[in-house]
């Protein structure tokens, strides 16, 4: 008697390390779950934690090798899960080939024609919403300090909405976490699933052993405020960026002048596997003060049991509450704006016990909502329902 084929998913393209850890836990639940890394950017490889397949773009046979992989994937996988704006593809060579002969996103349309299910994960402010919608956010607009505001090749109404329309037409299920509730992000198959953005709870553990060469040369009574920016030079103009580096640098100097024993520990473009050693030594982690939500840096901080500060936009919290009320009610992130961040930091610096308690809640929250185990349990359900 023939054996029943495993349910299967290919994560085509990566969302940092999330798909790597999710795929491993899905395997424990009986899935065939693999990760393809088609990213040609060498500088971005420091944010990934491994893959099962990786495209090489060297040599004349690169396209042929990739097309062969694509053809085999059609037979091997039931679900194809893509991530990131304009990332619903198998790399630029295959995309260019199909576009030339069959039209835009025809390689994805072929998958749908063959009965495959398409999942997609939103990542970033320009994924699904127009620049106009975001720039009108009040009282704080993230566009005001964004380098890409006047770069239409990266972010514009036309570019953002054209992509979002195509994304919504092609995907059967779209995953988000507190995305901007405007434009195409209001589609009926766009869902709040924070579990997708998952971490390994042991890799980011509060009792992480710090190698000697990564220990910070600071005294134990110095309050260490951690801040980091990936692709810092690319995203910044004279330290001004959406991560608010331009606010934190002078703010910490002000706190020192006011008599606080505090230091800003700032990192940019450090491999993710190493960065956790510095995060683990922080007392407070600070992030975006105008956007309205948080990303990987804050999730990592919570998994390490650290109090994290960023701006939580009230209307986005209420929008998320409709679908994931528990998540919103339990969220331990401390909200602050450019106007309140001084007082928020002073309060945390002056109250080590408060920092400790927030850190404990943060770890519990991260394990419950952002561990790979929680993600696999959620997506076992989501994918199963898609296949049914």
C-alpha positions, 0 to 999 in steps of 0.5 A: 500500500502506498504511503501518504505523502507528508504535507509540505511547505517551502519558504521561498525567501527569508524573513530574517531567521523566522522561517528557519526556526518555524520550519524546524518545528513544523518538521517535528509536527510531521511536515516537510518544511524547507527554506530556500535562500534566493537573496543575492545580497551578501551583506544581508546574509548576516541576518539569516540563520541557515537554509536548506537550499541557497541559490548561486548567481555565478556562471552561465548555468545559474538560471538553468539550475534555478529553473530546475529547482523551481520545476522540482519544487512544484512536484514536492511542495503543497504550500509556498510561503513568501516574505517581504515587499516585492519578495513573492518570487524565486529570485531575480533570474527566474522572475526575469525569465518568466516576466520576459516570456509569460508576464509579471508574477507568472511563475506564481500564477502557475503555482496557483494554476497547479493547485498550490497554496500561496502564503505571504508575510508582510514586513515593513511599512511600505508593504501594503500601504501607500506613503500618503496613508503613512505620512498622514499618521498623527501626531507622529509620522514615521515618514518625516524621518525616513530616508526613503520618503523622496526615493520613489524607486524605493517608496511611493504611492504608485510603487507600494500600491501596485505591489500590494494589489498584486500581493493580495491577488496572488496570496491565499493567506497573508500574515501580519503583525500590527501592520498599518490598517490602511489600503490593501492591508485591510484585505479579508485574507490579511490576518494578525499572526504574530507567531510567524515572527518567531525566535529560538527560545534557547538561542536567545535565553536570559541565561546566555553565556557571554564569551569573554571577547564580547563582554562590555567594558562597563561597571555593573552599576552602569545602566546600559541602554541598548540601541541597534540599526541594521544596514545603518548607513543605507537607512540613515542621513547623518544619524537620522533614521526611523530607528531614532538614533538621532534622538537617542544619541543626544538623549543619553548625553543629556542623562549623563549631564543630569548625573545618571550613570548610563551608557548607550551601547550602539551597534550597527551591521553586526551579525545577528548571531553575535549581536545577542551577546551585547543584547544580553548585557543590556539593562534597557533596549530602545527602538523606534519612537515614531513608527508605532510598532516594533520589529526583530530587535524588540522581539529579541530583547523580550526573549532575552528577558529585557525591558524594551521601549518603543512607540505603540500607536494606540489605533494600531493596538485597537486594530490588533485587539480585534483579532488577537486581544490576548496579545495586546492585553499581555504586551509588556513593551513600554510605549514612549514618544520623542516627547516622553522618552526622557521621562520613561528612561529616567523612570526605568533607570531609577527603578531596577526592580521595575526593569526586572519585573518587566523583563520577566513578563517580557520573557514569558510573553515572548515564549508564549507568542514568539517561540518557534514552538508556538509558531509551528502550532499556529501554522500547523493549523493555518496550513492544514486549513488552507489545504482542506 
